[in-house]
Amino acid sequence: MKVYRTDEIRNVVLLGHGGSGKTSLVEAMAFVSGVTNRMGKISDHNTLSDFDKEEQKREFSIHTTLYPIEWEKAKINVLDTPGYFDFVGEVEEAVSAADAAVIVVSGKAGVEVGTEKAWELCDKYNLPRMVYVTEMDMDDASFRNVVEELTARYGKVIAPHFQPIRENEQLVGYVNVIKNAARRYTGIGQREECEIPDYCLPNLKIYRDTLLETVAETSEDLMERYFAGEEFSVEEIRSALRVNVMDGSIVPVGMGSNTMAQGVANLLSDIVRFFPSPDKRECVGFNRTTKAIYEANYDFAKAKTAYVFKTMVDPFIGKYSFVKVCSGVLKGEDVLYNTSTDAEEKPGKLYTMQGNKPVEVQELHAGDIGAIAKLSATRTGDTLATKNTQVVYPKTDHSVPYTYMKYVVKSKGDEDKVSQALAKIMAEDVTVKVVNDSENHQTLLYGMGEQHLEVIVSELANRYKVEVTLETPKVAFRETIRKTSDIDTKYKKQSGGHGQYGHVKMKFEPSGDLETPYIFEETVVGGAVPKNYFPAVEKGLQESVGKGPLAGYPVVGVKATLYDGSYHPVDSSEMAFKTATMQAFKKGIMEASPVLLEPIATLKVTVPDEYTGDVMGDLNKRRGRVLGMTPVQGGKQIIEADIPMTGVFGYCTVLRSMTGGRGTYEYEFARYEQAPSDVQEKEIAKRAAEE
């Protein structure tokens, strides 16, 4: 592939709800631009961007893929993203590298939750955007309905600049609202001029008035001419549109059919015409050498710097680090310095990726997106620069995984293989996390949702040939006491020769500090227990609090006082006093009204206003206590609640189904509280059965 200058590059992310047609749009773009001579189908498992076996099996995108398209002397780096919420980490990576977005909406399904989330992401990253309505060749597709839904939600910024011509429920052509002219399709991707049908005129007038009014608002001169009833030239409209699209004050709406490759050439031309090249966007880092802000701004004349926004780890083709060049011109022979890990890296070769196919390029100019193979010390979020100009760019803000399951390795001896495979999956997907919960002897796998965890298990089996099963994780309960007990324990053993003798009198009471397992005090007088045995008594306590006598959970909040006892000059030993203490502890806890404590989390749920009642009702069922509600932008509420950790398990799926995918949540551990008696009884019975 030839080398492109910064002003010839467009970095575009495709966003939208799952199933809206992003992947098939990439197929149509590749076909229309001449990259391929036939279009693949998702159902045939032969599309360019869904090359992963897991994606083909499930028939939806799991990973973001890069596909460069050459069009009208420009290079469009198309980033095709997953539409399902469990793979939001991939979407966030793509959005951080893009300079503009095409929000893909199905003409059949209309505006969906994924459309709203795509819009919110564009707002967060300040991305210029346009909407592309797919499936216009389907019977029940309606462009007008989509435009009306978008306008009701986002207001006057929505400006359709194409309008479908449909006959017998089929897409046969389109009206170009800017040119006020019509075209009829004559074959796949081909068209010819035609008259505007009468039935298109009422809607065309609405769309054209909206467009011209927006154009007029860009300058006083145009506003005067608009009120005087003058016509604007096509170039004047396009020039004003470019300004408005770049600052987000207008969002053009186009349409077409991916399967028939209709409308796609118009979309590609619009991307080149209206979207900014990288040098029109800001890019700022921190120069560690000069301790100053580094304004890279995709300037090819500045020192070489690049940000690693994504990693691809493929068992067959190896590891590729996807980079966006922030300044300078990268070349294969460069020696780069990883300012995040302080390691030198030698790229050797530079590539652009066509799906999973690396295509070598000589150099990458500022603003371009490419890939570098086998960078050993480089991970997603790192910055590559030169040793003389050590720039660091801020890392992408990724969603935090809150859904977790315990995983168990199926075959003994595969533990190392599984952990190595998971390390590769985590290098590729930053929203996957593995936590070793040593207290409950379990390893937890975290992801963005249950489907995400299923996909990880499937990838382990298919890609890395190791199998794990997911199980319900144990919750970390605690044990403590509410009353005081006084225990007298004697450990005496005679077995020929030296015997064993340890005698302790101890008092156990609540310490009032649930953060600390135990507090040990001794008030022995007259040497009843010699001082040299006090450490052995404490060691007995230390070993006992790890597994309480009630249900085998760690003990907290106990004060143990050794106040008396006795010893034998020959038979007493540290081991004897430690054993006596452990026996006293077990008896003392059971006689001091022991209770189970459960972990409580502080939960924050963000939902649209209309779902607050349902969410609060569900939280009550989970024994949650609602602490308050805070209204936030976009007609949403943040509901704060204290909830037992047992109530958090499986919450992701329930919240999504309750709110149609619109609700999000986060939580963090807050404290331990006494569990209700029914919960305690169930847990004690369960642990007894396990034992």
BADRENVO-637188 format. One record per residue (C-alpha): residue in three letters; x, y, z. Coordinates in steps of 0.25 Angstrom, whole numbers, padded with zeros to 4 digits, always signed. Example, Ala and Ser with C-alpha at 12.3 -4.5 7.8 and 13.67 -1.06 7.14 Angstrom:
# residues 2
ALA+0049-0018+0031 SER+0055-0004+0029 
# end
This chain:
# residues 691
MET+0000+0000+0000 LYS+0005+0014-0003 VAL+0009+0024+0007 TYR-0001+0035+0010 ARG+0002+0049+0016 THR-0006+0053+0029 ASP-0016+0062+0021 GLU-0019+0050+0012 ILE-0023+0041+0024 ARG-0037+0039+0030 ASN-0038+0031+0043 VAL-0053+0026+0044 VAL-0059+0017+0054 LEU-0072+0010+0051 LEU-0081+0010+0063 GLY-0095+0004+0066 HIS-0104-0006+0072 GLY-0101-0021+0070 GLY-0107-0026+0056 SER-0108-0012+0050 GLY-0099-0015+0039 LYS-0085-0010+0042 THR-0078-0022+0037 SER-0086-0024+0024 LEU-0083-0009+0022 VAL-0068-0011+0022 GLU-0070-0022+0012 ALA-0078-0013+0003 MET-0067-0002+0005 ALA-0056-0012+0001 PHE-0064-0016-0011 VAL-0068-0002-0016 SER-0053+0003-0015 GLY-0048-0009-0022 VAL-0041-0016-0011 THR-0049-0029-0013 ASN-0057-0034-0025 ARG-0067-0041-0017 MET-0074-0038-0004 GLY-0074-0047+0008 LYS-0086-0050+0016 ILE-0087-0052+0031 SER-0096-0064+0030 ASP-0085-0070+0020 HIS-0074-0067+0031 ASN-0065-0061+0020 THR-0065-0046+0024 LEU-0052-0038+0024 SER-0053-0033+0038 ASP-0060-0044+0045 PHE-0048-0054+0043 ASP-0047-0060+0057 LYS-0053-0074+0058 GLU-0061-0069+0070 GLU-0067-0058+0062 GLN-0071-0067+0051 LYS-0077-0077+0060 ARG-0086-0067+0067 GLU-0088-0058+0055 PHE-0085-0045+0062 SER-0072-0036+0064 ILE-0064-0038+0077 HIS-0051-0031+0073 THR-0049-0017+0067 THR-0043-0019+0053 LEU-0035-0009+0044 TYR-0038-0008+0029 PRO-0031+0003+0021 ILE-0039+0007+0009 GLU-0033+0016-0003 TRP-0043+0025-0008 GLU-0042+0039-0016 LYS-0027+0040-0013 ALA-0029+0038+0002 LYS-0027+0026+0011 ILE-0039+0023+0020 ASN-0035+0015+0032 VAL-0048+0008+0036 LEU-0049+0003+0050 ASP-0060-0008+0051 THR-0065-0009+0065 PRO-0074-0020+0072 GLY-0088-0015+0075 TYR-0091-0024+0088 PHE-0088-0017+0101 ASP-0080-0028+0106 PHE-0068-0024+0097 VAL-0069-0009+0100 GLY-0053-0009+0103 GLU-0051-0012+0088 VAL-0060+0000+0084 GLU-0053+0009+0094 GLU-0040+0006+0088 ALA-0045+0009+0074 VAL-0051+0022+0078 SER-0039+0027+0085 ALA-0031+0025+0071 ALA-0042+0030+0062 ASP-0044+0045+0058 ALA-0059+0043+0054 ALA-0070+0033+0054 VAL-0080+0027+0045 ILE-0092+0023+0054 VAL-0099+0011+0047 VAL-0114+0010+0049 SER-0123-0001+0043 GLY-0134+0004+0035 LYS-0143-0007+0040 ALA-0140-0007+0055 GLY-0138+0009+0056 VAL-0131+0016+0067 GLU-0127+0005+0078 VAL-0119+0005+0091 GLY-0106+0003+0083 THR-0109+0016+0075 GLU-0110+0024+0088 LYS-0098+0018+0094 ALA-0090+0021+0081 TRP-0095+0036+0082 GLU-0091+0037+0096 LEU-0077+0032+0093 CYS-0075+0042+0081 ASP-0079+0053+0091 LYS-0069+0048+0101 TYR-0058+0048+0091 ASN-0063+0060+0084 LEU-0064+0052+0070 PRO-0070+0058+0058 ARG-0081+0048+0053 MET-0090+0044+0042 VAL-0102+0034+0042 TYR-0103+0024+0032 VAL-0116+0016+0031 THR-0114+0002+0025 GLU-0124-0009+0020 MET-0132+0001+0012 ASP-0134-0011+0002 MET-0143-0018+0012 ASP-0158-0018+0011 ASP-0161-0011+0025 ALA-0149-0002+0025 SER-0153+0013+0027 PHE-0143+0024+0026 ARG-0153+0035+0030 ASN-0156+0028+0043 VAL-0141+0027+0046 VAL-0139+0042+0043 GLU-0151+0045+0052 GLU-0146+0037+0063 LEU-0132+0043+0062 THR-0138+0057+0062 ALA-0147+0055+0074 ARG-0135+0050+0082 TYR-0124+0060+0077 GLY-0131+0072+0071 LYS-0127+0081+0060 VAL-0113+0075+0058 ILE-0119+0064+0050 ALA-0119+0067+0035 PRO-0122+0056+0024 HIS-0114+0059+0011 PHE-0119+0047+0004 GLN-0133+0042+0002 PRO-0137+0028-0003 ILE-0145+0025-0015 ARG-0153+0013-0013 GLU-0163+0005-0022 ASN-0170-0007-0018 GLU-0163-0007-0004 GLN-0150-0008-0012 LEU-0138+0003-0012 VAL-0137+0007-0026 GLY-0130+0020-0025 TYR-0127+0033-0017 VAL-0129+0048-0016 ASN-0117+0056-0013 VAL-0122+0067-0004 ILE-0110+0076-0006 LYS-0111+0075-0021 ASN-0126+0074-0022 ALA-0124+0063-0032 ALA-0128+0049-0033 ARG-0120+0036-0037 ARG-0126+0022-0041 TYR-0118+0009-0038 THR-0115+0001-0051 GLY-0106-0010-0044 ILE-0098-0013-0032 GLY-0091+0000-0028 GLN-0095+0007-0042 ARG-0105+0018-0044 GLU-0111+0028-0054 GLU-0118+0042-0054 CYS-0133+0042-0053 GLU-0145+0051-0049 ILE-0149+0053-0035 PRO-0162+0045-0033 ASP-0174+0053-0028 TYR-0176+0045-0015 CYS-0162+0049-0011 LEU-0164+0064-0012 PRO-0171+0066+0002 ASN-0160+0060+0010 LEU-0149+0066+0001 LYS-0155+0080+0004 ILE-0154+0077+0019 TYR-0139+0071+0018 ARG-0135+0082+0009 ASP-0140+0094+0017 THR-0133+0088+0030 LEU-0120+0087+0022 LEU-0121+0101+0016 GLU-0125+0107+0029 THR-0113+0100+0036 VAL-0103+0105+0025 ALA-0109+0119+0026 GLU-0105+0120+0041 THR-0090+0118+0038 SER-0089+0133+0033 GLU-0096+0146+0033 ASP-0094+0147+0018 LEU-0101+0133+0016 MET-0112+0137+0026 GLU-0115+0150+0018 ARG-0115+0142+0005 TYR-0124+0131+0011 PHE-0135+0141+0016 ALA-0134+0149+0002 GLY-0138+0135-0004 GLU-0125+0133-0012 GLU-0120+0119-0015 PHE-0107+0114-0010 SER-0097+0107-0019 VAL-0094+0092-0017 GLU-0079+0096-0013 GLU-0084+0107-0003 ILE-0093+0096+0004 ARG-0082+0086+0004 SER-0072+0096+0010 ALA-0082+0100+0021 LEU-0085+0086+0024 ARG-0071+0082+0026 VAL-0069+0093+0036 ASN-0082+0089+0043 VAL-0079+0074+0043 MET-0065+0077+0049 ASP-0071+0085+0060 GLY-0082+0075+0063 SER-0093+0085+0060 ILE-0098+0077+0049 VAL-0099+0062+0047 PRO-0102+0058+0032 VAL-0111+0045+0030 GLY-0108+0036+0018 MET-0114+0023+0015 GLY-0112+0011+0006 SER-0112-0004+0005 ASN-0099-0012+0009 THR-0103-0025+0002 MET-0106-0018-0011 ALA-0094-0008-0009 GLN-0103+0004-0011 GLY-0101+0017-0005 VAL-0087+0013+0000 ALA-0079+0021-0011 ASN-0087+0033-0006 LEU-0083+0030+0008 LEU-0068+0028+0005 SER-0068+0041-0003 ASP-0075+0048+0009 ILE-0064+0043+0019 VAL-0053+0049+0010 ARG-0061+0062+0008 PHE-0067+0065+0022 PHE-0058+0058+0032 PRO-0045+0064+0037 SER-0031+0059+0034 PRO-0023+0056+0047 ASP-0016+0070+0046 LYS-0029+0077+0049 ARG-0030+0069+0063 GLU-0023+0072+0076 CYS-0013+0062+0082 VAL-0006+0066+0095 GLY+0004+0058+0103 PHE+0015+0060+0114 ASN+0029+0062+0111 ARG+0037+0055+0122 THR+0050+0061+0117 THR+0046+0075+0118 LYS+0035+0073+0128 ALA+0026+0081+0119 ILE+0013+0079+0111 TYR+0016+0073+0097 GLU+0006+0078+0087 ALA+0008+0067+0076 ASN-0005+0070+0068 TYR-0001+0060+0058 ASP+0010+0069+0052 PHE+0019+0061+0043 ALA+0030+0071+0045 LYS+0032+0068+0060 ALA+0039+0057+0067 LYS+0034+0043+0065 THR+0023+0038+0075 ALA+0012+0028+0075 TYR+0001+0023+0084 VAL-0002+0008+0085 PHE-0017+0007+0085 LYS-0019-0008+0083 THR-0012-0021+0083 MET-0015-0033+0075 VAL-0010-0047+0079 ASP-0013-0058+0069 PRO-0007-0072+0072 PHE-0004-0073+0057 ILE+0001-0059+0052 GLY+0007-0055+0066 LYS+0005-0042+0073 TYR+0003-0028+0067 SER+0003-0015+0074 PHE-0007-0005+0067 VAL-0001+0009+0067 LYS-0006+0023+0064 VAL+0005+0032+0060 CYS+0003+0045+0068 SER+0015+0052+0062 GLY+0027+0051+0052 VAL+0028+0040+0042 LEU+0031+0025+0047 LYS+0040+0016+0038 GLY+0043+0002+0040 GLU+0058+0004+0043 ASP+0055+0013+0055 VAL+0059+0010+0069 LEU+0047+0014+0078 TYR+0047+0016+0093 ASN+0035+0011+0101 THR+0033+0023+0111 SER+0023+0014+0119 THR+0033+0003+0122 ASP+0046+0009+0119 ALA+0050-0001+0109 GLU+0056+0000+0095 GLU+0048-0006+0083 LYS+0052-0008+0069 PRO+0040-0010+0059 GLY+0048-0015+0047 LYS+0035-0014+0039 LEU+0023-0006+0039 TYR+0009-0011+0034 THR-0005-0007+0032 MET-0015-0018+0035 GLN-0026-0022+0026 GLY-0034-0030+0036 ASN-0024-0041+0040 LYS-0015-0039+0028 PRO-0002-0031+0030 VAL+0001-0022+0018 GLU+0015-0016+0019 VAL+0017-0001+0018 GLN+0030+0007+0017 GLU+0026+0018+0026 LEU+0014+0023+0034 HIS+0012+0038+0035 ALA+0006+0046+0047 GLY-0008+0043+0049 ASP-0008+0029+0041 ILE-0011+0016+0048 GLY-0003+0004+0046 ALA+0003-0009+0053 ILE+0016-0013+0058 ALA+0019-0028+0060 LYS+0026-0035+0072 LEU+0028-0023+0082 SER+0033-0031+0094 ALA+0032-0020+0105 THR+0020-0012+0099 ARG+0005-0013+0104 THR-0008-0006+0100 GLY-0007+0008+0106 ASP+0008+0010+0104 THR+0015+0021+0097 LEU+0026+0019+0087 ALA+0035+0031+0085 THR+0050+0034+0084 LYS+0060+0035+0095 ASN+0063+0049+0093 THR+0048+0053+0093 GLN+0042+0044+0104 VAL+0027+0047+0102 VAL+0016+0040+0110 TYR+0001+0040+0105 PRO-0011+0038+0114 LYS-0016+0024+0114 THR-0030+0021+0109 ASP-0041+0022+0119 HIS-0046+0007+0119 SER-0059+0002+0125 VAL-0057-0006+0138 PRO-0061-0021+0138 TYR-0071-0024+0150 THR-0076-0038+0145 TYR-0068-0050+0151 MET-0069-0065+0152 LYS-0060-0075+0158 TYR-0052-0083+0148 VAL-0047-0097+0150 VAL-0037-0104+0141 LYS-0043-0117+0135 SER-0030-0125+0134 LYS-0020-0126+0145 GLY-0006-0120+0140 ASP-0012-0110+0131 GLU-0012-0099+0141 ASP+0001-0093+0135 LYS-0005-0094+0121 VAL-0018-0087+0125 SER-0011-0075+0132 GLN-0002-0073+0120 ALA-0014-0073+0111 LEU-0021-0064+0120 ALA-0009-0054+0120 LYS-0010-0054+0105 ILE-0025-0051+0105 MET-0023-0040+0115 ALA-0012-0034+0107 GLU-0022-0033+0095 ASP-0034-0030+0104 VAL-0032-0020+0115 THR-0046-0022+0121 VAL-0042-0036+0125 LYS-0036-0038+0139 VAL-0032-0050+0147 VAL-0032-0049+0162 ASN-0026-0060+0171 ASP-0035-0060+0184 SER-0026-0068+0193 GLU-0035-0067+0205 ASN-0046-0075+0198 HIS-0036-0084+0190 GLN-0042-0079+0177 THR-0038-0072+0164 LEU-0048-0062+0159 LEU-0049-0057+0144 TYR-0055-0043+0142 GLY-0062-0038+0129 MET-0072-0028+0125 GLY-0084-0038+0125 GLU-0087-0053+0125 GLN-0086-0054+0110 HIS-0072-0048+0111 LEU-0068-0059+0120 GLU-0074-0070+0112 VAL-0066-0065+0100 ILE-0053-0065+0108 VAL-0056-0079+0112 SER-0059-0083+0097 GLU-0046-0076+0092 LEU-0038-0083+0103 ALA-0043-0096+0097 ASN-0042-0093+0082 ARG-0030-0084+0081 TYR-0021-0089+0093 LYS-0026-0104+0094 VAL-0029-0103+0109 GLU-0042-0105+0116 VAL-0048-0098+0128 THR-0062-0098+0135 LEU-0069-0086+0141 GLU-0075-0088+0155 THR-0082-0079+0165 PRO-0072-0072+0173 LYS-0071-0073+0188 VAL-0074-0060+0196 ALA-0064-0056+0206 PHE-0072-0057+0219 ARG-0066-0054+0233 GLU-0068-0059+0247 THR-0068-0051+0260 ILE-0074-0051+0274 ARG-0085-0043+0281 LYS-0083-0047+0295 THR-0072-0051+0305 SER-0067-0065+0309 ASP-0057-0070+0320 ILE-0050-0083+0316 ASP-0041-0092+0324 THR-0034-0102+0315 LYS-0023-0112+0319 TYR-0015-0120+0308 LYS-0009-0132+0315 LYS-0003-0144+0307 GLN+0006-0155+0313 SER+0013-0164+0303 GLY+0026-0170+0311 GLY+0037-0160+0313 HIS+0034-0146+0312 GLY+0019-0143+0312 GLN+0012-0130+0307 TYR+0005-0120+0317 GLY-0001-0107+0314 HIS-0012-0100+0322 VAL-0018-0087+0319 LYS-0030-0079+0325 MET-0034-0069+0314 LYS-0045-0058+0313 PHE-0051-0056+0299 GLU-0059-0043+0296 PRO-0063-0034+0284 SER-0051-0024+0281 GLY-0060-0014+0273 ASP-0050-0014+0262 LEU-0055-0023+0250 GLU-0043-0019+0242 THR-0034-0027+0251 PRO-0035-0042+0253 TYR-0031-0042+0268 ILE-0025-0034+0279 PHE-0016-0042+0289 GLU-0014-0037+0303 GLU-0008-0045+0315 THR-0010-0041+0330 VAL-0004-0053+0336 VAL+0002-0051+0350 GLY+0011-0059+0359 GLY+0017-0066+0347 ALA+0005-0076+0346 VAL+0009-0077+0331 PRO+0024-0073+0328 LYS+0026-0061+0319 ASN+0034-0070+0309 TYR+0020-0077+0306 PHE+0013-0064+0302 PRO+0018-0064+0288 ALA+0013-0079+0286 VAL-0001-0075+0292 GLU-0002-0063+0281 LYS+0003-0073+0270 GLY-0009-0082+0274 LEU-0018-0070+0272 GLN-0012-0066+0259 GLU-0014-0080+0253 SER-0028-0081+0259 VAL-0034-0068+0253 GLY-0031-0073+0239 LYS-0043-0083+0240 GLY-0054-0080+0250 PRO-0062-0091+0257 LEU-0075-0087+0252 ALA-0074-0089+0237 GLY-0059-0089+0234 TYR-0058-0074+0230 PRO-0047-0065+0236 VAL-0050-0059+0249 VAL-0050-0044+0252 GLY-0052-0034+0264 VAL-0048-0043+0275 LYS-0040-0039+0288 ALA-0033-0050+0295 THR-0028-0049+0309 LEU-0019-0059+0315 TYR-0021-0057+0330 ASP-0016-0070+0337 GLY-0012-0084+0335 SER-0001-0094+0339 TYR+0011-0101+0334 HIS+0019-0113+0337 PRO+0034-0111+0338 VAL+0037-0123+0330 ASP+0025-0126+0320 SER+0021-0112+0317 SER+0026-0107+0303 GLU+0022-0097+0293 MET+0015-0107+0284 ALA+0006-0111+0297 PHE+0002-0097+0300 LYS-0001-0094+0285 THR-0010-0106+0284 ALA-0017-0102+0298 THR-0019-0088+0292 MET-0025-0094+0279 GLN-0035-0103+0287 ALA-0038-0091+0296 PHE-0041-0082+0284 LYS-0050-0092+0278 LYS-0058-0094+0290 GLY-0058-0079+0294 ILE-0063-0074+0280 MET-0075-0084+0281 GLU-0079-0080+0295 ALA-0078-0065+0292 SER-0090-0064+0283 PRO-0083-0065+0269 VAL-0089-0059+0257 LEU-0086-0058+0242 LEU-0083-0045+0235 GLU-0085-0043+0221 PRO-0078-0033+0212 ILE-0086-0021+0208 ALA-0083-0013+0195 THR-0087+0001+0191 LEU-0094+0001+0178 LYS-0096+0012+0168 VAL-0106+0009+0157 THR-0108+0019+0146 VAL-0122+0018+0139 PRO-0131+0027+0131 ASP-0142+0033+0139 GLU-0153+0023+0134 TYR-0146+0011+0140 THR-0143+0016+0154 GLY-0156+0009+0160 ASP-0152-0004+0155 VAL-0138-0003+0159 MET-0141+0001+0173 GLY-0151-0010+0174 ASP-0141-0021+0170 LEU-0130-0015+0179 ASN-0140-0017+0191 LYS-0142-0032+0187 ARG-0127-0033+0187 ARG-0127-0028+0202 GLY-0121-0014+0197 ARG-0123-0001+0204 VAL-0125+0011+0195 LEU-0117+0022+0201 GLY-0121+0033+0191 MET-0123+0038+0177 THR-0116+0048+0169 PRO-0121+0054+0155 VAL-0110+0054+0144 GLN-0110+0060+0130 GLY-0118+0053+0119 GLY-0130+0050+0128 LYS-0123+0039+0136 GLN-0122+0036+0151 ILE-0111+0031+0159 ILE-0117+0022+0170 GLU-0107+0019+0182 ALA-0110+0007+0191 ASP-0103-0002+0200 ILE-0104-0017+0196 PRO-0099-0030+0201 MET-0088-0036+0191 THR-0097-0048+0189 GLY-0107-0038+0183 VAL-0097-0033+0173 PHE-0095-0047+0167 GLY-0102-0047+0153 TYR-0107-0033+0154 CYS-0101-0029+0141 THR-0111-0038+0133 VAL-0123-0034+0141 LEU-0120-0019+0140 ARG-0119-0020+0125 SER-0132-0028+0123 MET-0139-0018+0133 THR-0134-0005+0125 GLY-0133-0011+0111 GLY-0118-0009+0112 ARG-0118+0005+0116 GLY-0114+0003+0131 THR-0100+0003+0136 TYR-0094+0000+0150 GLU-0081+0000+0158 TYR-0078-0004+0172 GLU-0067-0005+0182 PHE-0066-0013+0196 ALA-0070-0004+0207 ARG-0070-0012+0220 TYR-0075-0025+0228 GLU-0089-0026+0234 GLN-0096-0036+0242 ALA-0104-0045+0233 PRO-0118-0048+0235 SER-0121-0061+0243 ASP-0127-0068+0231 VAL-0115-0065+0222 GLN-0106-0070+0234 GLU-0113-0083+0235 LYS-0113-0086+0220 GLU-0098-0083+0220 ILE-0094-0091+0232 ALA-0102-0103+0227 LYS-0096-0101+0213 ARG-0082-0101+0219 ALA-0085-0113+0228 ALA-0089-0121+0215 GLU-0076-0117+0208 GLU-0068-0121+0220 
# end
